Amino acid sequence: MLFDKFNKRKKTIPSNFLERMESIRERPVPEHIAIIMDGNGRWAKKRALPRVAGHHEGMKVVRKITILANKLGVKALTLYAFSTENWKRPKTEVDYLMKLPEEFLGTYLPELTSENVKVQMIGYKEQLPSHTYRAVEKAMSQTENNSGLILNFALNYGSRAEIIEAVKSIVIDTKSGILSENKINEEIFSNYLMTKGLSDPDLLIRTSGEIRLSNFMLWQLAYTEFWFTDVLWPDFSEEHLIQAIEEFQNRQRRFGGV
Ligand code: V0D
């Protein structure tokens, strides 16, 4: 789009790419991958571009990674697109970000639909501009019967608030007698979170060298394998996703056992 002419990166596909995709599919693939897509602003700054150019480039990477994850047999991809903290950014940047769902869906939804992708969202939709939520809602209803990858956007999401809301709902249901106090366990609790119905992520990826969770899926990431990279999100490629999944497959997962 507008900034494409500044982006002269070479995008070469490694020759062993297809073989590696096949060998990934022969071993257990992470069912649910969560990604903190960090480094868009820094990517733009390095090129003396406005921050929003990095966000726009990052949006194209979302499409590319979604298509590949779907091909690899990943069942769900949760992407941290906008946190409850991100409202503190300059208004011009927030306004731009809130147009990205419409642009993304306008450009890529036909392709994602043909790939059988199902769009979902977690986060507080009430504070989103109505034009943003309307676009997301439309995409969700259009794709609700699709059986391919669940592309789950975390928009205006914060994990501590999610947990507090779950507690409040549990208290209400307990008081009204729908739920008995001694029935409350981890499984019941999970059903009060926004991720109800989704398995916990098997793999968390965070780009751009930050090694923290930033209030993302605190409950759900209890047993998740973490993979961090210094690569900035707009530079994240198919190669990086494949590398992360290969490393995941080489790790011993013990769930606290031996
Ligand atoms: C900017 C990098 C896709 C992270 C990716 C509103 C920051 C690009 C969406 C999107 C953003 C969201 C919902 C939906 C379809 C697409 C998106 C935001 C930011 C924040 F249904 N990319 N993207 N949303 N960026």
Residues whose N, C-alpha, C, O or C-beta is under 5 A from the ligand:
A	BS01	V0D	M37 H55 G58 M59 V62 Y80 A81 F82 L97 M98 L100 P101 F104 V136 F153
